[in-house]
C-alpha cells in the first residue's frame, strides 16, 4: 500500500487510499541487464560484503558518493545476487544498503544537508530468480556511511500484476526539497502514470500522480522557471493514428507542461511519431534558448540495440517541432543533455559497436549551437562501464562519473568549452 504522507505539502496532495498491486521492473527497459544472467535466492550475509566478486551494473552519484547496483557471483558460477551499496570515490568506506536476504536494484542518491538519501527497488517475494521488485525503499545515511533512518516509500502486495519503470529520477528544487519520481500503473484507466514523492527537510512531505495526461512511460522532468516540462513515451490515440494513417503505435515521444504544483497545463505535444518503424525510448528534455530540446534513442523495431540518436527542438509559442536531427552512426547506450554557459546544447552519449556487453565503451558529446542548430561531434574518452553520470557544477564546469578498467567508478571534472580541444 502507498506511503501515507506525514504532512500536507503546498506542492502535493496526500496520497489517496489505493488498491495494492504487484510491481515488476519493466522488461522492455531491462533487456540489456539480462546479459548479466539471473539472480538466485541463496544469498550471503552482510558480513560477506567484501568477500563477494561483484560488478557494477548501474550507479547513481552525487559529490564524492556512489550508490551502485552490483551483480555478485556466489559459490555456484551460475548464481547471481543483486545488491545496492554506498561508497565513496576514494573507497574510505563501503556499506551494503540493501538487505542481504533479498535482491535489490536501481539506486538513486542525493544529498540533503549533512545526510545522504538513497532510494532503490527491492524484491521480497519468494521468487528471487527474476529481476523483479515489489518495494521501493529509502534509507538515510550520514556522510560517514552511518545509517540514520529507513522507510518504505511504496509497498505492494499480491493479487495484481503490474510494473514500474526504471530509472528512478529526481528533481532537486532547492537545498531542502527533492522530488523523486517514476512511472507505475496504479492510476485507473492508464497503463502507467508518473508518481511523484516530495522529500522536504528529510521527511516525505507528500506524493501525487501526474494526472490529466495520457499514459506516461519513463518520464524525464526539468524545472524551467516556475513550471516543469515532462518528456515521456506513450502511444497515439486511435484518432491520432487514423489522422496519420497508422495501424499501430506504442513508442511515440511527447512533452507536457505543468505548473509548480505539478498540475498539467494544456495538452500533451507530440514530439515524434513512432509508427511501426521508429521505436523511441527514454527521452530527456533540456531548455534551449527559449525552446525545448528533446533527445531520445530509437530503432526500427523493438530492440536493445538502438542505432539512432534523435534530437527534436520544440517551440512552445508555435507549439510545434521546428528542427529535427537523426544520427545513425553507432549503437547508442545512454545519453544525458545539458546546456553550457553560451546557451549551446550538449548531448553526452555512450556508444559501442558491441552493445552493453562490449566491455569498452566510448563517451562522446555533440555540441548543438543555438544560433544555427549546427552540430559538432567529439570523442571524450574510452570507459569500461556502459553507464555514466554528469553533475553540472556551474554553467561551464561538469563532473563526469564513469567506470575504469579495474571496475571502480571514478570521476573527473572538465570545462564544457574544452570539448573538442
WONOR-V901400 format. One record per residue. N is the residue number from 0. PHI is phi in degrees with one decimal (none if undefined). OMEGA is omega as a letter, one per 40 degrees, with the letter a starting at -180 (none if undefined). Layout:
n | phi | omega
N | PHI | OMEGA
N | PHI | OMEGA
//
This chain:
n | phi | omega
0 | none | a
1 | -77.4 | i
2 | -64.0 | i
3 | -84.2 | a
4 | -60.4 | a
5 | -77.9 | i
6 | -154.1 | a
7 | -81.7 | i
8 | -97.6 | i
9 | -69.7 | a
10 | -96.7 | a
11 | -134.2 | i
12 | -92.9 | i
13 | -65.9 | a
14 | -67.7 | i
15 | -74.4 | i
16 | -71.7 | a
17 | -135.2 | i
18 | -70.3 | i
19 | -78.5 | i
20 | -156.6 | i
21 | -93.4 | a
22 | -115.1 | i
23 | -136.8 | i
24 | -64.2 | a
25 | -63.2 | a
26 | -63.9 | a
27 | -63.1 | i
28 | -93.9 | a
29 | -114.9 | a
30 | -55.7 | a
31 | -70.7 | i
32 | -71.3 | a
33 | -67.5 | i
34 | -66.8 | i
35 | -88.8 | i
36 | 84.8 | a
37 | -94.5 | a
38 | -108.5 | i
39 | -119.2 | a
40 | -89.6 | i
41 | -83.9 | a
42 | -123.5 | i
43 | -75.1 | i
44 | -82.7 | a
45 | -64.9 | a
46 | -70.4 | i
47 | -95.9 | a
48 | -51.5 | a
49 | -84.0 | a
50 | -91.6 | a
51 | -88.4 | i
52 | -92.3 | a
53 | -125.7 | i
54 | -121.7 | i
55 | -74.6 | a
56 | -86.8 | i
57 | -158.0 | a
58 | -156.6 | i
59 | -132.6 | a
60 | -136.3 | i
61 | -152.9 | a
62 | 56.3 | i
63 | -99.2 | a
64 | -120.8 | a
65 | -126.5 | i
66 | -102.9 | a
67 | -118.9 | i
68 | -92.8 | a
69 | -110.4 | i
70 | -109.0 | a
71 | -113.7 | i
72 | -85.7 | i
73 | -106.4 | a
74 | -60.3 | i
75 | -79.0 | a
76 | -63.1 | i
77 | -96.7 | i
78 | -94.2 | i
79 | -133.8 | a
80 | -132.7 | i
81 | -98.5 | a
82 | -140.1 | i
83 | -117.2 | a
84 | -125.5 | i
85 | -124.8 | a
86 | -147.0 | i
87 | -106.7 | i
88 | -61.1 | i
89 | -89.6 | i
90 | 57.3 | i
91 | -68.7 | i
92 | -153.0 | i
93 | -149.1 | i
94 | -124.3 | i
95 | -88.7 | a
96 | -80.1 | a
97 | -80.4 | i
98 | -73.9 | a
99 | -71.7 | a
100 | -83.4 | a
101 | -135.9 | i
102 | -79.0 | a
103 | -139.5 | a
104 | -146.5 | i
105 | 52.4 | a
106 | -78.2 | i
107 | -136.5 | a
108 | -124.5 | i
109 | -154.8 | a
110 | -101.8 | i
111 | -143.5 | a
112 | 63.3 | i
113 | -99.0 | a
114 | -125.0 | i
115 | -114.6 | i
116 | -105.4 | i
117 | -128.9 | i
118 | -114.3 | a
119 | -159.9 | i
120 | -102.2 | a
121 | -138.2 | i
122 | -108.8 | i
123 | -106.1 | a
124 | -77.0 | i
125 | -75.1 | a
126 | -104.7 | a
127 | -95.3 | a
128 | -74.9 | a
129 | -100.9 | i
130 | -77.5 | a
131 | -153.0 | i
132 | -148.0 | i
133 | -128.3 | i
134 | -143.1 | i
135 | -118.1 | a
136 | -105.2 | i
137 | -130.4 | i
138 | -126.9 | a
139 | -115.9 | a
140 | -125.6 | i
141 | -74.5 | i
142 | -69.1 | i
143 | -98.0 | i
144 | 87.6 | i
145 | -88.8 | a
146 | -70.9 | i
147 | -100.0 | a
148 | -160.1 | i
149 | -150.6 | i
150 | -159.3 | i
151 | -96.3 | i
152 | -72.3 | a
153 | -149.2 | i
154 | -135.7 | a
155 | -126.6 | a
156 | -109.2 | a
157 | -87.6 | i
158 | 119.9 | i
159 | -133.4 | i
160 | -89.3 | i
161 | -152.3 | a
162 | -138.5 | i
163 | -132.4 | a
164 | -116.1 | i
165 | -101.0 | e
166 | -80.9 | i
167 | -69.9 | a
168 | -133.7 | a
169 | -145.1 | i
170 | -124.3 | i
171 | -93.7 | a
172 | -92.8 | a
173 | 170.2 | a
174 | -64.0 | a
175 | -120.9 | a
176 | -136.5 | i
177 | -132.0 | i
178 | -106.1 | i
179 | -105.3 | a
180 | -154.4 | i
181 | -159.0 | i
182 | -114.9 | i
183 | -140.9 | a
184 | -114.5 | a
185 | -83.5 | a
186 | -75.4 | a
187 | -60.8 | i
188 | 88.6 | i
189 | -120.4 | i
190 | -62.0 | i
191 | -152.2 | i
192 | -140.6 | i
193 | -74.7 | a
194 | -112.9 | a
195 | -117.5 | i
196 | -119.2 | i
197 | -97.7 | i
198 | -107.1 | a
199 | -125.0 | a
200 | 51.7 | i
201 | 80.9 | a
202 | -119.5 | i
203 | -74.7 | a
204 | -84.3 | a
205 | 168.2 | i
206 | -151.7 | i
207 | -160.7 | i
208 | -95.4 | i
209 | -81.1 | a
210 | -110.2 | a
211 | 77.4 | a
212 | -144.1 | i
213 | -65.9 | i
214 | -55.6 | a
215 | -116.4 | i
216 | -115.2 | i
217 | 41.1 | a
218 | -70.7 | i
219 | -132.0 | a
220 | -118.9 | i
221 | -129.8 | i
222 | -96.5 | a
223 | -133.0 | a
224 | 69.1 | a
225 | -99.6 | i
226 | -142.2 | a
227 | -128.0 | i
228 | -119.4 | i
229 | -107.9 | i
230 | -103.9 | a
231 | -159.0 | i
232 | -94.1 | i
233 | -168.1 | i
234 | -114.3 | i
235 | -74.2 | i
236 | -74.9 | i
237 | -55.7 | i
238 | -67.5 | i
239 | -66.4 | i
240 | -68.6 | i
241 | -64.3 | i
242 | -60.3 | a
243 | -102.5 | i
244 | 56.7 | i
245 | -109.9 | i
246 | -88.9 | a
247 | -152.8 | i
248 | -164.0 | i
249 | -133.0 | a
250 | -118.3 | i
251 | -80.3 | a
252 | -114.7 | a
253 | -133.0 | i
254 | -131.8 | i
255 | -146.4 | a
256 | -102.3 | i
257 | -128.1 | i
258 | -83.8 | a
259 | -68.5 | i
260 | -96.7 | a
261 | 65.0 | i
262 | -90.1 | a
263 | -64.0 | i
264 | -116.5 | i
265 | 79.9 | a
266 | -96.0 | i
267 | -65.2 | i
268 | -111.5 | a
269 | -77.5 | i
270 | -97.7 | i
271 | -151.4 | i
272 | -97.4 | a
273 | -80.7 | a
274 | 63.4 | a
275 | -105.4 | a
276 | -132.7 | a
277 | -149.5 | a
278 | -84.3 | a
279 | -82.7 | a
280 | -137.9 | i
281 | 47.7 | i
282 | -72.0 | i
283 | -127.9 | a
284 | -120.5 | i
285 | -151.5 | i
286 | -67.3 | a
287 | -147.0 | i
288 | 55.4 | i
289 | 84.6 | i
290 | -117.3 | i
291 | -125.7 | i
292 | -97.3 | i
293 | -118.1 | a
294 | -118.2 | i
295 | -150.9 | i
296 | -105.5 | a
297 | -155.8 | i
298 | -147.1 | a
299 | -84.2 | i
300 | -160.9 | i
301 | -57.7 | a
302 | -163.8 | i
303 | -91.6 | i
304 | -104.9 | a
305 | -104.9 | a
306 | -104.7 | i
307 | -133.6 | i
308 | -113.3 | a
309 | -119.8 | i
310 | -126.4 | i
311 | -127.0 | i
312 | -108.9 | a
313 | -109.7 | i
314 | -96.7 | a
315 | -68.5 | i
316 | -75.0 | i
317 | -78.8 | a
318 | 55.3 | i
319 | -158.0 | i
320 | -77.0 | a
321 | -107.7 | i
322 | -155.6 | a
323 | -135.0 | i
324 | -138.6 | i
325 | -133.4 | i
326 | -112.2 | a
327 | -127.4 | a
328 | -102.7 | a
329 | -137.1 | i
330 | -90.1 | a
331 | -94.0 | a
332 | -102.0 | a
333 | -151.5 | i
334 | -154.8 | i
335 | -149.7 | a
336 | -120.5 | i
337 | -159.4 | i
338 | -120.4 | a
339 | -94.8 | a
340 | -62.7 | a
341 | -85.5 | a
342 | 87.4 | i
343 | -79.3 | i
344 | -86.6 | i
345 | -118.1 | i
346 | -110.6 | i
347 | -90.7 | a
348 | -148.8 | i
349 | -107.1 | i
350 | -140.8 | i
351 | -164.1 | i
352 | -62.8 | a
353 | -87.8 | i
354 | 70.9 | a
355 | -67.3 | a
356 | -91.5 | a
357 | -65.5 | a
358 | 95.3 | i
359 | -121.8 | a
360 | -140.5 | a
361 | -108.3 | i
362 | -90.9 | a
363 | -130.4 | i
364 | -142.2 | i
365 | -105.9 | i
366 | -106.4 | i
367 | -107.1 | a
368 | -77.8 | a
369 | -69.3 | a
370 | -73.0 | a
371 | -137.0 | i
372 | 65.5 | i
373 | -67.9 | a
374 | -120.1 | i
375 | -119.6 | i
376 | -115.2 | a
377 | -133.7 | i
378 | -77.6 | i
379 | -100.2 | a
380 | -171.1 | i
381 | -91.9 | a
382 | -129.6 | a
383 | -129.7 | i
384 | -143.1 | a
385 | -71.0 | a
386 | -104.7 | i
387 | -148.9 | i
388 | -144.5 | i
389 | -110.8 | i
390 | -125.1 | a
391 | -83.7 | a
392 | -80.3 | i
393 | -153.8 | a
394 | -63.2 | a
395 | -126.6 | a
396 | -125.2 | i
397 | -127.7 | i
398 | -112.9 | i
399 | -113.6 | i
400 | -103.1 | a
401 | -154.8 | a
402 | -96.2 | i
403 | -99.8 | a
404 | -61.3 | a
405 | -70.2 | a
406 | 100.1 | i
407 | -71.0 | i
408 | -94.8 | a
409 | -127.3 | i
410 | -144.0 | i
411 | -148.7 | i
412 | -111.1 | i
413 | -155.2 | i
414 | -82.1 | a
415 | -64.8 | a
416 | -77.1 | i
417 | -87.3 | a
418 | -64.0 | a
419 | 96.3 | a
420 | -106.1 | none
//
